[in-house]
Amino acid sequence: MLQVLGSAWALLLGLMLLMVGNGIQGTLLGVRGQLEGFSTFEMSIVMSAYFVGFLGGSRLAPEMIRRVGHVRVFAALGSFISAVLILYPTYAAPWAWTVERVIIGFCFSGVYVTAESWLNNAASNENRGKALSLYMIVQMVGIVAAQGLLLVADPGGFVLFVIPSVLVSIAFAPILLSISPTPAFESTKPMSLKELYGISPLSCVGVFLLGGAFSAQFGMAAVYGAEAGFTLPQISLFIALFYVGATVAQYPLGWLSDRMDRRVLIMGVAAIGAVGALVGALLGGFFGMILVAAVVVGGMSNPLYSLLISYANDFIGPEDMAAASGGMIFLNGLGAISGPLIAGWMMEIFGPSGFWVFIAVLLAAMAVYAAYRMTQRPAPSVEDTTSYAPVSMSASPVAVEAAQEWAQEQAEEAQHPAE
């Protein structure tokens, strides 16, 4: 771990600062939108727009990198991110924020593709798993730290928009000054969704449902907190606990994943997450219970992405993993686009508790479908499955492919240890 940190500290530091900028802008817009008098539905459109841009960026960024190179793409997209963060408060209108969120989603997606390709190239087969773990920890630390920054200034002013813009600008300095050129970027055409569904129906349905649940957390949690009447420190703590839960639960669930039928674990984790969301819906008047719900939902829903990808890998050969990762990310992106829209609609019908109801329905549906799939075919032998690799739902195809390759290598080494 220390070896990876020593060789890639500048890249990881820059990525953490980027995550701080990304984490604060989503929460801040949710709070500022309420101050500006935006309706819940208008805010759901604004929040959904980020995932439209993010999905587009994950598809187009590889071609941009092939045409002009990593450094130019990285610097150009970073400049746009910094500019948009400053533009948000200059003209507070739902349509303007929607356009800006599409742009910033596209840019962050492209930045992640570029940075993750650098990180993957800097890692060796021996330490790739540690690099991926550090990358996820850095992402979570950045998002949690971002929530604390909300408390340093008035969300009705300009300062909180200037801070992430400055942090994003600074983030590129250590990366661009210390990273050597990477090899030519290669991408694989995604596997058709029909073919991918035939390989693993549970993974396809699961990542689609999970996309909606994650985007509701990432995009609408601040809107929920503002509508529920939380103070700014309460909103900050509430959102931070989603990611604290995700970080704490990721590795114990990964350990279990390599030792049991993954469908049983997926069903159980999704069911626990659904119960946690129901606690939030039914006991929303008690802030302490809301915090418990955030830890449980974050701790269960975020690791589900890695579980679903690992389960799909159990039925895919190494030569098809890269193609499958593109399809999985596309399905997750489609779910993510619809998540804030439906969550916002349900919040208008049920009030703030609609936020929790939406997440509960999605996770419960996943648990039920996992139980159904267990009746359709036998589980693969634990000895024949790939290893679990932690992957964030905001990861680009580069990180997902790297995690898949590492998991396959670990499984092969476990089956055929060196003499």
N, C-alpha and C positions, 0 to 999 in steps of 0.2 A: 504493500500500500504506500509506504513512504517513498519507494522508488518511483511509482507512478506520479505521486505528488511532486517529487523533485523535478521530474522531467516535463511535467505539464502544468505546473502551478500557474503560469501566466494565463494559459488558456482557461483553466478552471476558475481563476479569479475573474477574468473577463466574463465568463458565462454566468457567474454568480451575480455580478453587477447587472447583467442583462435581465436576469430573472427578477432582480429587485425592481428594475424599471417596468417590466411586464406585470409583475404582481401588484404594484401600487396603482398602475393606471386602470386596471379592471375594477378594483375596489373603489378607487377614488371617483370614477365615473358613476358608479352606482349611488354613492352618497351625493355627489354634486347634481346628478339628475333629479333627485328628490328636491334639492334646494331650488332647482330651476323650474320645478313644477311639471316635469315630464310625467306622463302616465306610465303605469306599469307596462302596458303593451308597447309604448314607444321605447321604453328602456329594453324590453325584450328584443326588439328589432336591432337596436344598437349593439347589444351584447352578442346576438347571433351573427352580426356582420363580421366580427372578428374571425369566426370559424369558417365563414365563406372565404375570406382572404387567406386563412391558414391552409385550407384545403387546396386552394389554387396555387399557393406558394410551394406546397410539397410536390405538386405535379410539374411546375414550370421551373423551379429553381435549378434542378439538375441540368436542364438545357442551357440556362443562363450561365452556369459555371463552365460548361463545356465550351461555350462561345467566347467568354471573356476572362475566365479564370476566377479562382477562389477570392483573391485579394480584392479585385475590383467589385465583385458582387457583394462581398462582405462590407466594404467601405460604403458603397452606394446605398445599400439597404439600411445600414446603420444611420446614415445621414437622414434618410426619410423618417426613420423611427424617431430620432431626436426632434425633427421638425414637427411631426404630427403631435408629439407630446406637448409642445409649446402652443400649437394651434387650438387644441381643445377648448381652453377657456376664452379664447379671443372671439369666438362666435358660437354660443351655446344654443344649438338648434338640433333637434333629433336627426334631421336629414344630413346635416353636416357631420355630426358625430358618426352616423352610419357609414358615410363615405370614408371618413378617417379611420374607422375601425377596420374596414375592409383593407385599406392600405397598410395599416400597422400589423394586421394579422398576416398578410402576404409577406411583409418584410421580416417579421419575426420567424416565420416558417423558413424563409430563405436563409436567414442568419443561422438557424439551428442546423439546417442541412450542411452549410459550409463549416461551421464550428465542429460538428460531430464528425465530419469527414477528416478534419485535422486531428481530432482526438483519436479516432480509429486508426489513422495512419501512424500516430505517435506510439500506439500501444503494440505490444507483441502478443503472440498467442499465449504466452505464459502469464501475462498480466492484464489481458483484455477484460476479464471478469472484474478485477479490482478497479480498472478504469471506468467501467460501466457503473459500478457501485458508487464510486466517488462522484461521477457525473450526476447520478440521481440525488445523492446527498447534497451536492452543491445546488441543484435546482430547488430542492425543498427548503434549504437554508435561505436561499435568496427570496423565495416567496414569503416565508415566515417573517424574515427581516423587513420586507416591504410593508407588512401590516403595522409594524412598529413605527415606521416613518410617517404614517398617517397622523400621528399624534403631535408632530413637530410644528404644525401650522394650521391655519383655518382652511377647511376644504372649500369654502366659498371664495377664496382668493386665488392668486396665481402661483404662490410659492410651491405648493405641492405638485404642480405640473412642471415647474422648473427643475425641481430636484431629480425626478427620474430622467428628464432630458439630459441633465448634466451627467448623471451616472451612466447612462447609455453611451454618451460621447466618450467618457473616460474609459469605459469597458473595452473599447476597440484599441486603445493605446498598447496595453500589455500584449494583446493578441497579435496585432499587426507588426509590432516591433520585435517579437521573439519567435514567431512561427516560420519555419522554413517552408518553401513551396511543396505542395503535395503532388502525388502522381496524377495522371489524367483521370478525370472523374468519369466513372461508368455507372450507368443505371440500367435496370432491367424492366422490361415491359411487364406490368402487373398481370397476374393470372386472371382469367375471366372469372367474374363473380359466380357464375353457374358452376364452373369447375371447382372453385374454392369451396362453395357450399357443399358440393358433393363429397369433398374430402373431410370437412368438419363443419356440419351444420351448427353445432353448439357454439363454436368459436365465431362463426359469422354472425349469428343472431346475438350472441353475447356482446361482441365489440360494438355492434350497432346500438344496442340498448345502453351499453355503458357510455358510449359517446354522449347520449342525451343526459345521463346522470352526471357525468363529469362537467359538461358545459354548463349545466344548471348550477353546480357548485361554483365553478370558476367565474361564471358571468352574472348569476342572479343572487348569489349569497348576500352581497352588499345591498342590493335592492330590497331583498327580504328584510335585512336588518334595519334599514331605514324605514320601511313601512311598518315594521313591528315596534318602532319607537325606541330602538336601542341607541345608546349614546355612542359617540365615535370610538372611545376606548373599548366599549363592548363589541362593536362591529369588528374592530381590529382583532380582538382576542378570539371572537367567534370564527372568523375566517382562518386565522392562523392555526387553530386547532384541527381543522380539516387536514392540513398538511403535516402537522405533528403526528396525528393518528396514522397517516399514510406511511410516514417514515418509520415509526415504531413497529407497525404490523408487517411491513414488507418482508423482512427477513425471516421471522418465525413462520409466516405462511409459505415462504419459499422453501424452507426446510421441510415442512409437511408435504409440500407439493411433490417432492422427489421421493416420498415414501408411502404414497397411497394413491388410490384412484382419484385422478384430478377432477373428475366429474362430481364426485361426492364433496370434495373440498369447494369447488365452484358453487355447488348448490348450497352448502352450509354458509359460506362467506356471504353470498348474495342474500340469503335469508336473514342472517344476522344484521346486514346492512339495512334491509327493509324494515326490520323491527326497530332499529335505531332511528330511522326516518319517521316511523309511526310515533315513536316517543316524542320526537320534535313536533309533530303535528298535533298530538293530543295534549301535551304538557307545555305548549309554547308560552304559557304565562309564567313559567318558572325559568329564569335565565340559567340557573345551574343545570337544569335538565337539557336546555338547548345546547350547552357546552358539551354535555355527555353525548348528545345525539351527533354533534359535529365530529367528535373524536371517533365514534363508532362508524358513522357513515364514511368519513374520510379514510379510516383505517381499513374498512372492508372494500370500498369501491375502487380505490386506486390500485391496490395489488391485483384486483381481478383482471386488469388488462394484461399483466404479465402471465397470470395463470391461463388465460384464454389463448394467448400466443403460444405458450408452452404446450398446451393441449393440442393445438393445431400442428405444432412441430412433430408430435408423436406419430403423425400420419403422413408426413411430408419428407421426401428425400432431401439431402443437402443441396442437390442441384436445383430444387424448386423453391427453396426457402426465400430467396431474394424476391422472386416473382410473387410468392404468397404474401410477403410483407406489404407490398404495394396495395394489394387488394384489401388486406385487413385495415390498413390506414385509411383507405378510401371509405370503407364501411363505417369506421369510427368517425370519420369526418362528416359523413352524411347525418349520422345520429347527433353529432355535436351541433350542427347547424340548426336542427329542429328543436334541440333541447331548450334553449332560452325562450323560443317562441311559444312552445307548449307550456313551459313552466310559467311564463308571464300570463298566458291565457287562464291557467288554472288559479293563479293568484288573484286575478280579477274576479273569478267566480267564487272561490273559497276564502278569499282574503290571504294574508301572509302565509297561513298554514298550507296553502296550495303548493308552495315551494317544496315542503316536505312530502306532501301527498304524491306529487309527481315523481320524486326520487324513489319513494316507497313502491309505487306501482311498477316502475322499471326494474328495480332490483328483485321484487317478488316475481315478476314475469320471467326473469332470468333463472331464478331458483326453480320455478315450476318447469321451465323448458329443460333445464339440466336434469331434473328428475325424469322427465319424459324420455330424454335421449338415453338414459341409463337402461331403458327397456328395449332399445332398438338395436344395440350391438354390445358385445362384451368389451370390457376395458382392456387396453393393452397391458402386458406384463410390466410391472414397475421396473424390472431389469432392462426392458427394451425402450423405455421412454427417455426423452432428452432431459437435460438438467434445466432447472429453473434459472432464469436470468432476469433481474429487475429492470423494467423499462417504464419510463414515464409516459403518460398519455399525450404529453406535448412533444414527445420525441419524433424526429423525422425518420424517413425510411432508412437512412444511414445507420442510426443507432439501433433500430429494430433488426436490421440485417446483421449488424455486428453481434447483437445479443443472441440471435438465432445461431450464427456460426459458432460462437463460443459455447453455447449450450450443447450443440451437437458434438463439438470436440470433447467437452467434459464427459458426455455420456459415452463416447467411444473409448476414452481413456479409462473410465470406470469398468467397462466391459472387457478391455484388453490392456490391463496394466503392464507397464514395462517390466520385463524380466530382470 
